[in-house]
């Protein structure tokens, strides 16, 4: 029993030293890699290079001047990849002194071979004319923008699209402000307001209260059908 107590006391005495040694070892294993990615033939900076720690979901991208910086452990492998260049792996040495290291990573151009494309003409001119006329040309960006900003479409969306979070918050705050504004007194009744009656009569004349079909939207007496 005395031996067990002695072992336990010794373990508690040496535990802070063991923890401190492990923390020191862990701190020494961390290293910050800073560098620049360049072409191997002309030493030009290569932007937008993906720098990933192999086997882990951590990485970074070089900026427009090819400069990058990433924190890793000594012994990890960095993978450099970019469009038009071959992948390159760099294993961080275990015996690097300190916690900072600068490097220049050279990338070699990668040649991509595309499959052979054979262009054949139509057998006859009539078949070419038929295919040319029946070709479905997709809308360009200008046409898509014009369709999305049509007056009828925008009015229909503004009427039937629910409010977003910002609009709903503003509506709630406005209602709360109105309730606090008339707190302790009777709020005014629009039934005795001549301006409200004038707006009601104008809306009635425009036909805002008429029944509408499901496929038509009426705005100020004009119907827009879809």
PAZAPA-4460 file (N, C-alpha, C; in steps of 0.05 Angstrom, whole numbers, plus 32768, in hexadecimal, padded with zeros to 4 digits):
% residues 226
    n_x    n_y    n_z   ca_x   ca_y   ca_z    c_x    c_y    c_z   seq   type   mol
   8011   7FE8   8000   8000   8000   8000   8011   8019   8000     1      X     A
   8028   8018   8010   8039   802F   8011   8047   8033   7FF6     2      X     A
   804E   801D   7FE8   805B   8020   7FCE   8048   802D   7FBA     3      X     A
   802E   8026   7FBB   801A   8032   7FA9   8018   8050   7FAE     4      X     A
   8017   8057   7FC8   8015   8073   7FCE   802D   8083   7FC5     5      X     A
   8044   8075   7FC7   805D   8082   7FBF   805D   8087   7FA1     6      X     A
   8054   8072   7F92   8052   8075   7F74   803F   808B   7F6C     7      X     A
   8028   808D   7F7B   8015   80A1   7F74   8020   80BD   7F7A     8      X     A
   802E   80C0   7F90   8039   80DA   7F97   804F   80E2   7F83     9      X     A
   805F   80CF   7F7B   8074   80D5   7F67   8069   80DC   7F4C    10      X     A
   8052   80CE   7F45   8045   80D5   7F2C   803A   80F1   7F2C    11      X     A
   802E   80F9   7F43   8024   8114   7F45   803A   8129   7F45    12      X     A
   8051   8122   7F50   8068   8134   7F50   8074   8138   7F34    13      X     A
   8076   8123   7F25   8082   8124   7F0A   806E   812B   7EF4    14      X     A
   8053   812C   7EFA   803F   8131   7EE6   8042   814D   7EDA    15      X     A
   8047   8162   7EE9   804B   817D   7EDC   8062   817D   7EC9    16      X     A
   8078   816F   7ED0   8090   816F   7EBF   808A   8160   7EA5    17      X     A
   807A   814A   7EA7   8073   813B   7E8F   8061   814B   7E7D    18      X     A
   804D   8159   7E89   803B   8169   7E79   804A   8180   7E6B    19      X     A
   805D   818C   7E7A   806C   81A2   7E6F   807E   8198   7E58    20      X     A
   8089   8180   7E5B   809A   8175   7E45   8089   816F   7E2C    21      X     A
   8071   8164   7E30   805F   815F   7E19   8056   8178   7E0C    22      X     A
   8050   818D   7E1B   8048   81A7   7E0F   805F   81B3   7E00    23      X     A
   8077   81B1   7E0B   808F   81BC   7DFD   8094   81AC   7DE3    24      X     A
   8091   8192   7DE4   8094   8182   7DCC   807F   8188   7DB7    25      X     A
   8066   818C   7DC0   8050   8193   7DAD   8055   81AF   7DA1    26      X     A
   805E   81C2   7DB1   8064   81DC   7DA7   807A   81DC   7D93    27      X     A
   808F   81CC   7D98   80A5   81CA   7D85   809E   81BD   7D6B    28      X     A
   8089   81AC   7D6B   8081   819E   7D52   8071   81B0   7D40    29      X     A
   8065   81C6   7D4A   8055   81D8   7D39   8068   81EB   7D2A    30      X     A
   8062   81EF   7D11   8073   8201   7D00   8061   8210   7CED    31      X     A
   8068   8229   7CE8   805A   8239   7CD4   806B   823B   7CBB    32      X     A
   805F   8231   7CA5   806C   8231   7C8B   8063   8249   7C7B    33      X     A
   8075   825A   7C74   8070   8271   7C63   8081   8270   7C4A    34      X     A
   8076   8277   7C33   8085   8275   7C1B   8077   8281   7C03    35      X     A
   8082   827B   7BEC   8077   8285   7BD3   8078   826F   7BBE    36      X     A
   8064   826D   7BAD   8062   8259   7B98   806A   8267   7B7E    37      X     A
   807D   825A   7B6F   8087   8266   7B56   808A   8250   7B41    38      X     A
   808B   8259   7B28   808F   8246   7B12   80AC   823E   7B11    39      X     A
   80B1   8224   7B0A   80CC   821A   7B0A   80DD   8224   7AF3    40      X     A
   80D0   822C   7ADC   80E0   8234   7AC5   80E6   8252   7AC4    41      X     A
   80D2   8263   7ACC   80D6   8280   7ACA   80D5   828E   7AE5    42      X     A
   80D1   8280   7AFB   80D0   828C   7B16   80BB   82A2   7B18    43      X     A
   80A4   829D   7B0C   808D   82AF   7B0F   807B   82A5   7B26    44      X     A
   806F   82B8   7B34   805D   82B1   7B4A   8045   82A3   7B3F    45      X     A
   803C   828F   7B4D   8024   827F   7B45   800F   8285   7B5A    46      X     A
   7FFA   8293   7B52   7FE4   8299   7B66   7FD0   8282   7B68    47      X     A
   7FBF   8283   7B7C   7FA9   8270   7B80   7FB3   8253   7B81    48      X     A
   7FC9   824E   7B8E   7FD3   8233   7B92   7FC8   8227   7BAC    49      X     A
   7FBC   8210   7BAA   7FB1   8203   7BC2   7FC7   81F5   7BD2    50      X     A
   7FCA   81FC   7BEB   7FDE   81F0   7BFC   7FCF   81E0   7C12    51      X     A
   7FCF   81C6   7C11   7FC0   81B5   7C23   7FD3   81A4   7C33    52      X     A
   7FCB   819F   7C4C   7FDA   818C   7C5D   7FCF   8170   7C56    53      X     A
   7FE1   815F   7C4C   7FD8   8145   7C42   7FCC   8134   7C59    54      X     A
   7FB5   8129   7C53   7FA7   8118   7C67   7F97   8128   7C7B    55      X     A
   7F96   8142   7C79   7F86   8152   7C8B   7F75   8166   7C7B    56      X     A
   7F61   8171   7C87   7F4F   8184   7C7A   7F58   81A1   7C82    57      X     A
   7F71   81A7   7C7D   7F7B   81C1   7C83   7F8C   81CA   7C6B    58      X     A
   7F8B   81E4   7C65   7F9A   81EE   7C4F   7F96   820C   7C4C    59      X     A
   7FA3   8216   7C37   7FA1   8233   7C30   7FA5   8236   7C12    60      X     A
   7FA3   824F   7C09   7FA6   8256   7BED   7FBA   826D   7BEB    61      X     A
   7FCC   826C   7BD8   7FDF   8282   7BD4   7FD1   829A   7BC8    62      X     A
   7FDA   82B2   7BCF   7FCD   82CA   7BC5   7FD6   82D1   7BA9    63      X     A
   7FD0   82E9   7BA0   7FD6   82F0   7B84   7FF4   82F2   7B7F    64      X     A
   8005   82F5   7B93   8022   82F5   7B90   802E   82DA   7B95    65      X     A
   801D   82C6   7B9A   8027   82AB   7B9F   8030   82A6   7BBC    66      X     A
   802B   82B9   7BCE   8034   82B6   7BEA   801F   82A6   7BFA    67      X     A
   8028   8294   7C0B   8016   8284   7C1B   8022   8281   7C37    68      X     A
   8012   8279   7C4A   801A   8274   7C65   8007   825F   7C72    69      X     A
   8012   824B   7C7F   8002   8236   7C8A   8010   822B   7CA3    70      X     A
   8000   8222   7CB6   800B   8216   7CCF   8007   81F8   7CCD    71      X     A
   801C   81E9   7CD2   801C   81CC   7CD1   802E   81C1   7CE6    72      X     A
   8031   81A6   7CE6   8042   8198   7CF9   805B   818F   7CE9    73      X     A
   8071   818D   7CF7   8089   8182   7CEB   8084   8165   7CE4    74      X     A
   808B   815E   7CCC   8086   8143   7CC2   806E   8141   7CB0    75      X     A
   805C   8156   7CB0   8045   8156   7C9D   804F   815A   7C81    76      X     A
   803D   8153   7C6E   8042   8156   7C52   802F   816B   7C46    77      X     A
   803A   817F   7C39   802B   8194   7C2B   8028   818D   7C0E    78      X     A
   8010   818F   7C04   800A   818A   7BE7   8003   81A4   7BDA    79      X     A
   8012   81AB   7BC5   800E   81C3   7BB5   8001   81BB   7B9A    80      X     A
   7FEB   81C8   7B94   7FDC   81C2   7B7B   7FD1   81DB   7B70    81      X     A
   7FD1   81DD   7B55   7FC6   81F4   7B47   7FBF   81EC   7B2B    82      X     A
   7FAD   81FA   7B1F   7FA4   81F4   7B04   7FBB   81F9   7AF0    83      X     A
   7FC2   81E6   7AE0   7FD7   81E9   7ACD   7FF3   81E2   7AD7    84      X     A
   7FF5   81D7   7AF0   800E   81D0   7AFB   800C   81B4   7B08    85      X     A
   8022   81A6   7B09   8023   818C   7B16   8023   818F   7B34    86      X     A
   8016   817B   7B41   8015   817B   7B5E   8031   8176   7B6A    87      X     A
   8036   8183   7B80   8050   8180   7B8D   804C   817C   7BAB    88      X     A
   805A   8168   7BB6   8059   8163   7BD2   8073   816B   7BE0    89      X     A
   8070   8176   7BF7   8088   817F   7C07   8084   8175   7C24    90      X     A
   8096   8164   7C2D   8095   815A   7C48   80A5   816B   7C5A    91      X     A
   8099   8175   7C6F   80A7   8187   7C82   80BA   8177   7C92    92      X     A
   80D4   817D   7C92   80E7   816E   7CA2   80E2   8170   7CC0    93      X     A
   80E9   815A   7CCE   80E5   8159   7CEB   80FA   8169   7CFA    94      X     A
   8111   816D   7CED   8127   817A   7CFB   812A   8198   7CF6    95      X     A
   8114   81A5   7CED   8115   81C1   7CE8   8117   81D0   7D03    96      X     A
   8129   81E3   7D05   812B   81F2   7D1E   8116   8208   7D1F    97      X     A
   810C   820E   7D37   80F9   8223   7D3B   80DD   821C   7D32    98      X     A
   80CC   8230   7D31   80B0   822C   7D2A   80A8   823B   7D11    99      X     A
   80BB   8246   7D02   80B6   8254   7CE9   80C9   824A   7CD3   100      X     A
   80BE   8248   7CBB   80CE   823F   7CA4   80C4   824C   7C8B   101      X     A
   80D7   8256   7C7B   80D0   8263   7C61   80DA   8252   7C4B   102      X     A
   80CA   8251   7C35   80D1   823F   7C1F   80C7   824B   7C04   103      X     A
   80D3   8242   7BEF   80CA   8249   7BD4   80C3   822F   7BC6   104      X     A
   80AA   822C   7BBE   80A1   8213   7BB1   809E   8218   7B93   105      X     A
   80AE   8209   7B83   80AD   820B   7B66   8099   81F7   7B5B   106      X     A
   8089   8200   7B48   8075   81EF   7B3B   807C   81EC   7B1D   107      X     A
   8078   81D4   7B13   807D   81CE   7AF7   8064   81CE   7AE7   108      X     A
   8064   81D9   7ACF   804D   81DA   7ABE   8044   81BD   7AB7   109      X     A
   802A   81BA   7AB6   801E   81A0   7AB0   800F   81A2   7A96   110      X     A
   8016   8190   7A84   800A   8190   7A69   7FF2   817D   7A6A   111      X     A
   7FDB   8188   7A62   7FC2   8178   7A61   7FBC   8171   7A44   112      X     A
   7FB9   8157   7A3F   7FB3   814E   7A24   7F95   8148   7A22   113      X     A
   7F88   8155   7A0F   7F6C   8152   7A0B   7F67   813D   79F5   114      X     A
   7F50   812F   79F6   7F4A   811B   79E2   7F47   8128   79C6   115      X     A
   7F4B   8119   79B2   7F49   8123   7996   7F2C   8129   7990   116      X     A
   7F28   8140   7983   7F0D   8148   797B   7F0C   8148   795C   117      X     A
   7EF8   8139   7952   7EF5   8136   7935   7EDB   8146   792D   118      X     A
   7EDE   8159   791B   7EC7   8169   7912   7EBF   815F   78F7   119      X     A
   7EA5   8158   78F5   7E9A   814E   78DC   7E83   8160   78D4   120      X     A
   7E80   8166   78BA   7E6B   8177   78B0   7E51   8167   78AF   121      X     A
   7E3A   8176   78AC   7E21   8169   78A7   7E20   815D   788C   122      X     A
   7E11   8148   7888   7E10   813B   786E   7E05   814E   7858   123      X     A
   7DF0   815D   785F   7DE4   816E   784B   7DE0   818A   7856   124      X     A
   7DDC   819E   7845   7DD7   81B9   784D   7DBB   81BB   785B   125      X     A
   7DA8   81AC   7852   7D8D   81AD   785E   7D8E   81A4   787B   126      X     A
   7D9D   818E   7881   7D9F   8185   789C   7DAD   819A   78AE   127      X     A
   7DC1   81A8   78A3   7DCE   81BD   78B3   7DBB   81D4   78B8   128      X     A
   7DAB   81DC   78A4   7D98   81F2   78A8   7D84   81EA   78BD   129      X     A
   7D7A   81D2   78BD   7D66   81C8   78D0   7D72   81C8   78EC   130      X     A
   7D8A   81BE   78EF   7D96   81BD   790A   7D9D   81D9   7914   131      X     A
   7DA4   81EB   7902   7DAB   8207   790A   7D92   8215   7913   132      X     A
   7D7B   8211   7906   7D63   821F   790D   7D58   8214   7927   133      X     A
   7D5A   81FA   792B   7D4E   81EE   7943   7D60   81EE   795B   134      X     A
   7D78   81FA   7959   7D8A   81FB   7970   7D7F   820D   7986   135      X     A
   7D7F   8202   799E   7D75   8211   79B5   7D8D   8220   79C2   136      X     A
   7D8D   823A   79BD   7DA3   824B   79C8   7D9B   8255   79E4   137      X     A
   7DAB   824F   79F8   7DA4   8258   7A13   7DA6   8276   7A15   138      X     A
   7D96   8281   7A28   7D97   829E   7A2D   7DB2   82A6   7A39   139      X     A
   7DBB   82BD   7A30   7DD3   82C8   7A3B   7DCD   82D6   7A55   140      X     A
   7DE2   82E1   7A62   7DDE   82EE   7A7C   7DCC   8307   7A79   141      X     A
   7DCE   8316   7A63   7DBD   832D   7A60   7DA0   8326   7A5E   142      X     A
   7D9A   8311   7A4F   7D7E   8308   7A4C   7D73   82FD   7A66   143      X     A
   7D83   82EE   7A75   7D7B   82E4   7A8F   7D75   82FC   7AA3   144      X     A
   7D87   8310   7AA2   7D82   8327   7AB3   7D69   8336   7AAB   145      X     A
   7D64   8338   7A91   7D4C   8346   7A88   7D33   8338   7A91   146      X     A
   7D33   831D   7A8F   7D1B   830E   7A97   7D17   830F   7AB6   147      X     A
   7D2C   830F   7AC5   7D2A   8310   7AE2   7D22   832B   7AEC   148      X     A
   7D25   8340   7ADC   7D1E   835B   7AE6   7D06   8366   7AD7   149      X     A
   7CF5   8356   7ACC   7CDC   835F   7AC0   7CCA   836B   7AD5   150      X     A
   7CBC   8380   7ACD   7CAA   838E   7AE1   7C95   837B   7AEC   151      X     A
   7C89   836B   7ADB   7C74   8359   7AE4   7C7F   8344   7AF8   152      X     A
   7C96   833A   7AF1   7CA2   8326   7B02   7CAB   8332   7B1D   153      X     A
   7CB6   8349   7B1D   7CBF   8356   7B35   7CA7   835D   7B47   154      X     A
   7C91   8366   7B3B   7C79   836C   7B4B   7C6D   8353   7B57   155      X     A
   7C6C   833E   7B47   7C61   8325   7B52   7C72   831A   7B69   156      X     A
   7C8D   831C   7B65   7C9E   8312   7B7B   7C9C   8323   7B93   157      X     A
   7C9A   833E   7B90   7C98   834F   7BA7   7C7D   834B   7BB6   158      X     A
   7C69   8341   7BA8   7C4F   833D   7BB6   7C4D   8322   7BC4   159      X     A
   7C59   830D   7BB8   7C56   82F2   7BC3   7C6F   82E7   7BD0   160      X     A
   7C85   82F5   7BCE   7C9D   82EB   7BDC   7C9C   82F3   7BF9   161      X     A
   7CA0   82E1   7C0C   7C9E   82E8   7C28   7CB6   82F9   7C30   162      X     A
   7CB3   8309   7C45   7CCA   831B   7C4D   7CE1   830B   7C58   163      X     A
   7CF9   8315   7C55   7D10   8308   7C60   7D13   830F   7C7D   164      X     A
   7D29   8307   7C89   7D2D   830C   7CA6   7D2F   8329   7CAC   165      X     A
   7D3D   8339   7C9A   7D40   8355   7CA0   7D25   8364   7C9E   166      X     A
   7D15   835D   7C89   7CFB   836A   7C87   7CE8   8362   7C9D   167      X     A
   7CE9   8349   7CA5   7CD7   8340   7CBB   7CDF   834E   7CD5   168      X     A
   7CF9   8352   7CD9   7D02   8360   7CF2   7CF9   837D   7CF1   169      X     A
   7CFB   838A   7CDA   7CF2   83A6   7CD9   7CD4   83A8   7CDD   170      X     A
   7CC5   8395   7CD2   7CA8   8396   7CD6   7CA1   8392   7CF4   171      X     A
   7CAF   8380   7D01   7CAA   837B   7D1D   7CB1   8393   7D2E   172      X     A
   7CC8   83A0   7D28   7CD0   83B7   7D37   7CBD   83CF   7D32   173      X     A
   7CB3   83D2   7D19   7CA0   83E7   7D14   7C86   83E3   7D23   174      X     A
   7C7C   83CB   7D23   7C63   83C5   7D32   7C67   83CA   7D50   175      X     A
   7C7F   83C2   7D5A   7C84   83C6   7D76   7C86   83E4   7D7D   176      X     A
   7C92   83F3   7D6B   7C94   8410   7D6F   7C79   841D   7D6E   177      X     A
   7C68   8414   7D5C   7C4D   8420   7D5B   7C3D   8419   7D74   178      X     A
   7C40   8401   7D7F   7C32   83FA   7D97   7C3B   840A   7DAF   179      X     A
   7C56   840F   7DB0   7C60   8420   7DC6   7C59   843D   7DC2   180      X     A
   7C56   8446   7DA9   7C4F   8462   7DA4   7C33   8469   7DAF   181      X     A
   7C21   8456   7DAD   7C05   845A   7DB7   7C00   844C   7DD1   182      X     A
   7C15   8446   7DE0   7C12   8439   7DFA   7C03   844B   7E0D   183      X     A
   7BEF   8441   7E1B   7BE1   8451   7E2E   7BCB   8462   7E23   184      X     A
   7BC6   8461   7E09   7BB1   8470   7DFD   7BA4   8461   7DE6   185      X     A
   7B8D   846A   7DDD   7B7F   845D   7DC8   7B8B   8464   7DAD   186      X     A
   7B93   8450   7D9C   7B9E   8456   7D82   7B8A   8462   7D70   187      X     A
   7B92   8473   7D5D   7B7F   847F   7D4B   7B71   846B   7D39   188      X     A
   7B58   8471   7D32   7B48   845F   7D21   7B47   846C   7D05   189      X     A
   7B4F   845C   7CF0   7B4F   8466   7CD5   7B33   8468   7CC9   190      X     A
   7B1F   845E   7CD7   7B04   8460   7CCC   7AFB   847D   7CCC   191      X     A
   7B07   848E   7CDC   7B00   84AA   7CDC   7B16   84BB   7CCE   192      X     A
   7B29   84AE   7CC0   7B3F   84BD   7CB3   7B37   84C1   7C96   193      X     A
   7B34   84DA   7C8D   7B2C   84DF   7C71   7B41   84D7   7C5D   194      X     A
   7B5B   84D8   7C64   7B70   84CF   7C52   7B6E   84B1   7C4D   195      X     A
   7B68   84A1   7C62   7B65   8485   7C5F   7B4D   847E   7C4D   196      X     A
   7B37   848D   7C50   7B20   8489   7C3F   7B26   8490   7C22   197      X     A
   7B36   84A5   7C1D   7B3D   84AC   7C02   7B4E   8496   7BF5   198      X     A
   7B61   848A   7C04   7B71   8475   7BF9   7B60   845C   7BF4   199      X     A
   7B4D   8457   7C05   7B3B   8440   7C02   7B2B   8442   7BE8   200      X     A
   7B20   845A   7BE4   7B10   845F   7BCC   7B20   845D   7BB2   201      X     A
   7B39   8468   7BB2   7B4A   8465   7B9B   7B51   8448   7B95   202      X     A
   7B57   8438   7BAA   7B5D   841C   7BA6   7B44   840D   7B9B   203      X     A
   7B2D   8415   7BA4   7B14   8408   7B9A   7B10   840E   7B7C   204      X     A
   7B15   8427   7B75   7B12   842F   7B59   7B27   8420   7B47   205      X     A
   7B3F   841C   7B51   7B53   840E   7B41   7B4C   83F0   7B3F   206      X     A
   7B3C   83E6   7B50   7B35   83C9   7B4F   7B48   83B8   7B5E   207      X     A
   7B54   83C3   7B73   7B67   83B3   7B83   7B59   839D   7B93   208      X     A
   7B3F   839F   7B97   7B31   838C   7BA7   7B21   8377   7B97   209      X     A
   7B25   8378   7B7C   7B18   8364   7B6B   7B25   8349   7B6E   210      X     A
   7B16   8334   7B6A   7B20   8319   7B6B   7B33   8315   7B52   211      X     A
   7B49   8307   7B57   7B5C   8302   7B42   7B5F   82E5   7B3D   212      X     A
   7B66   82DE   7B24   7B6B   82C2   7B1D   7B86   82BA   7B29   213      X     A
   7B8A   82A0   7B2B   7BA3   8295   7B37   7BBB   829B   7B26   214      X     A
   7BB7   829E   7B0B   7BCD   82A2   7AF9   7BD2   82BF   7AF1   215      X     A
   7BC1   82D2   7AFC   7BC4   82EE   7AF5   7BC9   82FE   7B0E   216      X     A
   7BD9   8312   7B0C   7BE0   8324   7B22   7BD8   8340   7B1A   217      X     A
   7BC8   834D   7B2A   7BBE   8368   7B23   7BCD   837C   7B34   218      X     A
   7BD8   8390   7B27   7BE6   83A6   7B34   7BDC   83C0   7B29   219      X     A
   7BCC   83CF   7B38   7BC3   83E8   7B2F   7BB2   83E7   7B16   220      X     A
   7BA2   83D2   7B13   7B90   83D0   7AFC   7B9C   83C2   7AE4   221      X     A
   7BB5   83B9   7AE6   7BC3   83AB   7AD0   7BC7   838F   7AD7   222      X     A
   7BBF   837D   7AC5   7BC2   8360   7ACA   7BDB   8356   7ABC   223      X     A
   7BEA   8345   7ACA   7C02   8339   7ABF   7BFE   831B   7AC0   224      X     A
   7BFC   830E   7AAA   7BF7   82F1   7AA9   7C10   82E2   7AA6   225      X     A
   7C10   82CA   7AB3   7C27   82B7   7AB2   7C1D   829C   7AA9   226      X     A
***
